[in-house]
Each structure stands twice: as C-alpha cells, then as structure tokens.
Amino acid sequence: MNSKKWLSFPYVLWMAAFIIIPLFIIIYYGFTSPDGSFTFQNLALIADTINLRALWLSLKLSVISTIFCLVLAYPVALILHNLKLKSNSFIVMIFILPMWMNFLLRTLAWQNILEKTGVINTLLNILGLPTLNIINTPAAIIFGMVYNFLPFMILPIYNVLIKINDDITNAARDLGANGIQTFMKIIFPLSLPGVISGITMVFVPSLTTFVISDILGGSKVVLIGNVIEQQFKTINNWHTGSGLSLVLMLFILISMAVLAKYDKKEEGKSIW
C-alpha cells in the first residue's frame, strides 16, 4: 500500500512547480516594494480610480455572464435529461468537442462575427437593415464569455439531474403536484449542487479573463484582468501586478466561500 503512494509523486511535483511555487512568488512580490521592504501599498492600489473602475466592471460583466449562462444552461440540461438518452458519453462529447478548439481561436471567431464588417453586419446589409455596433463594447465581451464558458454551466447541472431518481418525481405527481410544483419543490432543489458548481466554474474565469476583453473589447473596455496583464507584460511592475492579483484572488475566495456555504445549507434542507 505504501508503495502506491509514490504514484502520486508526479502530481505533487506538478503542484509544487506550477501552483505552490508561483503562488508564493506572487505573495512575495505583492507584499514587498522594489527595494524588498514589506508593504501593503501594492494591495492598496486597488483603490485607485482606474483600478477600482476596472474591478467594478469586471464584477458586473462576470455576474451578467454567469446569469446568462445559467438561464441558457438549465433548460438545455433539463431537456437533455428528459430525452433519456442511453449514452451519457454522447452528451458529454457534444459539449466538450468545441472546447477542443483553441480558446484564442474561438474568441477570434466571435471577433469576425461581431465586427463592423463581420458576418452579422454583412447579413444585415444584404437584408437592407441597419448595422449593429457590438464590437469593442461590454456586450461583445459578454457574448464571448457566455460562448466560452456555457459548457461549464451545462455539464454540472446535467450531471446532477441525471442522478435524480425518477421515483421521486413520479411520487410527487401521484400526490397531486403539477409540473411547476414538481420542478420548484423537487427538481430544482435537488439540482442546486450542480447549479452552484456551474456558477463557480463560470464566474471565476469570467472575473479573471483578459483575453476576451482584449480581443472583443479592444482598448475601449478595460477589465481588472487587463490591468494586471499590463502591469506584468507592459509596465514590467511585478509588485503592483502581484498586489492587484492578490486582491482579485480575495474576491474569488470570498465568492467561493459564500457559494460553498449556501450549497451546504441547501443540502441540509429537506425537499419536503
């Protein structure tokens, strides 16, 4: 048995090299000044007007994108569950297949669709309709987030729905509950773990993204991820970039803690 523990060594080495060590580097730079002295100044820079505006916009777009993903994903997951397909792997393949394409290429495809001379406006011109100015706006970023992260909302919800025993819903109907009552009292409460997992998996990457806003937002829409990227790559100020990253990490940890607490609270409730 002890010999099998050595099989986890590559994973531990991977975690140390690509998670733990980089995290300690970020913490070190975040709490030190260029001369190496301890400081909270890097974290306090989040209160700067530009950084605060970027953080607020990131939070707003992330929440909107997460809501859109939930509204779109839940009916899809429910329909797939009601189809009673024999092969779950086929369903998984449908939603994972687009993810095999490079994330950057998928986002560039949306740029070609939304730009002023893109697919949508070309069709509108052919039909004699006014064109839309979507590219380089927050709406374009929301489109990109929803498209890229929607599978991360569908799959957790679907995985929970297929585990709900049909006998429970049949019993509710036998007791006189209609479709809406069965959904509100039985199906939705039992699917909350999948909903919360999906919200976490969509909200976190939406909040930290900078590629989508770079491509679909241009220089007109700046999120906190773009600010941090500029600090590292353009300004070459690792101290400020690390400090802002730690603040963003704090927001993520708080949101995950709140969702986890709500998830445990719902699990402890009776569906009756």
Contacts in CASP RR format, 6 or more apart in sequence:
PFRMAT RR
TARGET T0000
AUTHOR 0000-0000-0000
METHOD contacts of the structure
MODEL  1
MNSKKWLSFPYVLWMAAFIIIPLFIIIYYGFTSPDGSFTFQNLALIADTI
NLRALWLSLKLSVISTIFCLVLAYPVALILHNLKLKSNSFIVMIFILPMW
MNFLLRTLAWQNILEKTGVINTLLNILGLPTLNIINTPAAIIFGMVYNFL
PFMILPIYNVLIKINDDITNAARDLGANGIQTFMKIIFPLSLPGVISGIT
MVFVPSLTTFVISDILGGSKVVLIGNVIEQQFKTINNWHTGSGLSLVLML
FILISMAVLAKYDKKEEGKSIW
25 242 0 8 1.000
26 242 0 8 1.000
26 243 0 8 1.000
26 245 0 8 1.000
26 246 0 8 1.000
27 242 0 8 1.000
27 246 0 8 1.000
28 242 0 8 1.000
29 42 0 8 1.000
29 238 0 8 1.000
29 239 0 8 1.000
29 241 0 8 1.000
29 242 0 8 1.000
29 243 0 8 1.000
30 42 0 8 1.000
30 43 0 8 1.000
30 239 0 8 1.000
30 241 0 8 1.000
30 242 0 8 1.000
30 243 0 8 1.000
30 245 0 8 1.000
30 246 0 8 1.000
31 38 0 8 1.000
31 39 0 8 1.000
31 40 0 8 1.000
31 42 0 8 1.000
31 43 0 8 1.000
31 243 0 8 1.000
32 38 0 8 1.000
32 39 0 8 1.000
32 42 0 8 1.000
32 239 0 8 1.000
33 39 0 8 1.000
33 41 0 8 1.000
33 42 0 8 1.000
33 239 0 8 1.000
34 239 0 8 1.000
42 239 0 8 1.000
42 240 0 8 1.000
42 241 0 8 1.000
42 242 0 8 1.000
42 243 0 8 1.000
42 244 0 8 1.000
42 246 0 8 1.000
43 243 0 8 1.000
43 244 0 8 1.000
43 246 0 8 1.000
43 247 0 8 1.000
45 51 0 8 1.000
45 240 0 8 1.000
45 243 0 8 1.000
45 244 0 8 1.000
46 52 0 8 1.000
46 55 0 8 1.000
46 243 0 8 1.000
46 244 0 8 1.000
46 247 0 8 1.000
50 222 0 8 1.000
50 227 0 8 1.000
51 224 0 8 1.000
51 227 0 8 1.000
51 244 0 8 1.000
54 222 0 8 1.000
54 223 0 8 1.000
54 224 0 8 1.000
54 225 0 8 1.000
54 226 0 8 1.000
54 227 0 8 1.000
55 224 0 8 1.000
55 247 0 8 1.000
55 248 0 8 1.000
55 251 0 8 1.000
57 138 0 8 1.000
57 221 0 8 1.000
57 222 0 8 1.000
57 223 0 8 1.000
57 224 0 8 1.000
58 207 0 8 1.000
58 223 0 8 1.000
58 224 0 8 1.000
58 225 0 8 1.000
59 207 0 8 1.000
59 251 0 8 1.000
61 138 0 8 1.000
61 141 0 8 1.000
61 142 0 8 1.000
61 145 0 8 1.000
61 206 0 8 1.000
61 223 0 8 1.000
62 145 0 8 1.000
62 203 0 8 1.000
62 206 0 8 1.000
62 207 0 8 1.000
63 203 0 8 1.000
64 142 0 8 1.000
65 142 0 8 1.000
65 145 0 8 1.000
65 146 0 8 1.000
65 149 0 8 1.000
65 202 0 8 1.000
65 206 0 8 1.000
66 153 0 8 1.000
66 199 0 8 1.000
66 202 0 8 1.000
66 203 0 8 1.000
66 206 0 8 1.000
68 142 0 8 1.000
68 146 0 8 1.000
69 146 0 8 1.000
69 149 0 8 1.000
69 150 0 8 1.000
69 152 0 8 1.000
69 153 0 8 1.000
69 198 0 8 1.000
69 202 0 8 1.000
70 153 0 8 1.000
70 195 0 8 1.000
70 198 0 8 1.000
70 199 0 8 1.000
70 202 0 8 1.000
72 146 0 8 1.000
72 150 0 8 1.000
72 153 0 8 1.000
73 150 0 8 1.000
73 153 0 8 1.000
73 154 0 8 1.000
73 157 0 8 1.000
73 198 0 8 1.000
74 157 0 8 1.000
74 191 0 8 1.000
74 195 0 8 1.000
76 154 0 8 1.000
77 154 0 8 1.000
77 157 0 8 1.000
77 158 0 8 1.000
77 161 0 8 1.000
78 161 0 8 1.000
78 187 0 8 1.000
80 91 0 8 1.000
80 158 0 8 1.000
81 158 0 8 1.000
81 161 0 8 1.000
81 162 0 8 1.000
85 91 0 8 1.000
88 162 0 8 1.000
91 158 0 8 1.000
92 155 0 8 1.000
95 151 0 8 1.000
95 154 0 8 1.000
95 155 0 8 1.000
96 151 0 8 1.000
98 106 0 8 1.000
98 151 0 8 1.000
99 151 0 8 1.000
103 148 0 8 1.000
103 211 0 8 1.000
104 211 0 8 1.000
104 215 0 8 1.000
106 147 0 8 1.000
106 148 0 8 1.000
107 144 0 8 1.000
107 148 0 8 1.000
107 211 0 8 1.000
107 212 0 8 1.000
107 215 0 8 1.000
107 216 0 8 1.000
108 215 0 8 1.000
110 140 0 8 1.000
110 143 0 8 1.000
110 144 0 8 1.000
110 147 0 8 1.000
110 215 0 8 1.000
110 216 0 8 1.000
111 135 0 8 1.000
111 215 0 8 1.000
111 216 0 8 1.000
112 118 0 8 1.000
112 119 0 8 1.000
113 119 0 8 1.000
113 120 0 8 1.000
114 120 0 8 1.000
114 134 0 8 1.000
114 135 0 8 1.000
114 140 0 8 1.000
114 143 0 8 1.000
114 216 0 8 1.000
115 121 0 8 1.000
115 135 0 8 1.000
116 131 0 8 1.000
116 133 0 8 1.000
116 135 0 8 1.000
120 132 0 8 1.000
120 134 0 8 1.000
121 131 0 8 1.000
121 132 0 8 1.000
124 130 0 8 1.000
124 131 0 8 1.000
124 132 0 8 1.000
125 131 0 8 1.000
134 140 0 8 1.000
134 143 0 8 1.000
135 216 0 8 1.000
135 217 0 8 1.000
136 216 0 8 1.000
136 217 0 8 1.000
136 218 0 8 1.000
136 220 0 8 1.000
136 221 0 8 1.000
137 217 0 8 1.000
137 220 0 8 1.000
137 221 0 8 1.000
138 217 0 8 1.000
138 221 0 8 1.000
140 216 0 8 1.000
140 217 0 8 1.000
141 212 0 8 1.000
141 213 0 8 1.000
141 216 0 8 1.000
141 217 0 8 1.000
141 221 0 8 1.000
141 223 0 8 1.000
143 216 0 8 1.000
144 212 0 8 1.000
144 216 0 8 1.000
145 202 0 8 1.000
145 206 0 8 1.000
145 209 0 8 1.000
145 212 0 8 1.000
148 212 0 8 1.000
149 201 0 8 1.000
149 202 0 8 1.000
149 205 0 8 1.000
149 206 0 8 1.000
150 202 0 8 1.000
152 198 0 8 1.000
152 201 0 8 1.000
152 202 0 8 1.000
152 205 0 8 1.000
153 198 0 8 1.000
153 199 0 8 1.000
153 201 0 8 1.000
153 202 0 8 1.000
156 194 0 8 1.000
156 195 0 8 1.000
156 197 0 8 1.000
156 198 0 8 1.000
156 201 0 8 1.000
157 191 0 8 1.000
157 194 0 8 1.000
157 195 0 8 1.000
157 198 0 8 1.000
159 194 0 8 1.000
160 190 0 8 1.000
160 191 0 8 1.000
160 193 0 8 1.000
160 194 0 8 1.000
160 195 0 8 1.000
161 187 0 8 1.000
161 191 0 8 1.000
164 186 0 8 1.000
164 187 0 8 1.000
164 190 0 8 1.000
164 191 0 8 1.000
168 186 0 8 1.000
168 190 0 8 1.000
168 271 0 8 1.000
169 182 0 8 1.000
169 186 0 8 1.000
169 187 0 8 1.000
172 181 0 8 1.000
172 182 0 8 1.000
172 185 0 8 1.000
172 186 0 8 1.000
173 179 0 8 1.000
173 182 0 8 1.000
177 185 0 8 1.000
177 186 0 8 1.000
185 271 0 8 1.000
185 272 0 8 1.000
186 271 0 8 1.000
189 266 0 8 1.000
189 269 0 8 1.000
189 271 0 8 1.000
190 271 0 8 1.000
192 263 0 8 1.000
192 266 0 8 1.000
192 267 0 8 1.000
193 263 0 8 1.000
193 266 0 8 1.000
193 267 0 8 1.000
196 259 0 8 1.000
196 260 0 8 1.000
196 262 0 8 1.000
196 263 0 8 1.000
196 266 0 8 1.000
199 259 0 8 1.000
200 255 0 8 1.000
200 256 0 8 1.000
200 259 0 8 1.000
203 255 0 8 1.000
204 252 0 8 1.000
204 255 0 8 1.000
204 256 0 8 1.000
207 224 0 8 1.000
207 248 0 8 1.000
207 251 0 8 1.000
207 252 0 8 1.000
208 225 0 8 1.000
208 248 0 8 1.000
208 252 0 8 1.000
209 223 0 8 1.000
209 225 0 8 1.000
210 223 0 8 1.000
210 225 0 8 1.000
210 226 0 8 1.000
210 228 0 8 1.000
210 229 0 8 1.000
213 221 0 8 1.000
213 222 0 8 1.000
213 223 0 8 1.000
213 225 0 8 1.000
213 226 0 8 1.000
214 226 0 8 1.000
214 229 0 8 1.000
224 244 0 8 1.000
224 248 0 8 1.000
225 248 0 8 1.000
227 244 0 8 1.000
228 241 0 8 1.000
228 244 0 8 1.000
228 245 0 8 1.000
228 248 0 8 1.000
231 237 0 8 1.000
231 238 0 8 1.000
231 240 0 8 1.000
231 241 0 8 1.000
231 244 0 8 1.000
232 238 0 8 1.000
232 241 0 8 1.000
END
